[in-house]
Amino acid sequence: MLSLPARARRVSGCRGGRHALSTPRLVLQTATLIDLNMAAAAASDPEAQRWLGWPPDRLIMEGHRDRLLAQRPGRGRPYRGPDDDFRLIAMDRRSGGLAGSVYVHGEGEAGGFLAPRFRAHGLGTELFAGAAAFAHDHLGMAVVRAGAEISNSPSIGALLSAGFVPAEGLGEHELPDGRVIPSRWFCHRSDQPTRCAITGGR
């Protein structure tokens, strides 16, 4: 199980309408509109879409992905979506590049993905540990849930390593593109959830 450094649980770094926290190798912060396009490019490849199942109009064409991912993330104003929709980008602490993205929405459902060149390096554990810390220590959620397709062993392994435990949930889940997949569910709990100063206005 990943043990996050104290700075990952500190909420004083949130300012200017932007949530921020860090793990040993990632910096997570509120996405901007530019970041959302970059994040879409990071997950538009067939490997990611096998699990995510986005509709075609959300995908970035292959010829544009590298150009978007070569940009510096974190530029522009923080994205403000619906009140129950929080999206963070994950930046590689070493290179500054966009490594992936996570979201927390609704009653505490989390999800995320990594860009192709950051996969298979153990960063999924940090990504989901960061999502749990964000939900507990910034949004005040006592429980955060995440699901994975039953054969998606990298995601399941990352969730378990990040401290998520198996939980009850529907055995099937419909993806945005209409595919129905067999699913496993996990949850992460905190007995001392807190809210950061900007949660109300993000």
Summary of the structure (lengths in Angstrom):
residues: 202
radius of gyration: 15.7
end to end distance: 29.4
largest distance: 46.5
contacts: 642
relative contact order: 0.19
helix: 29%
strand: 29%
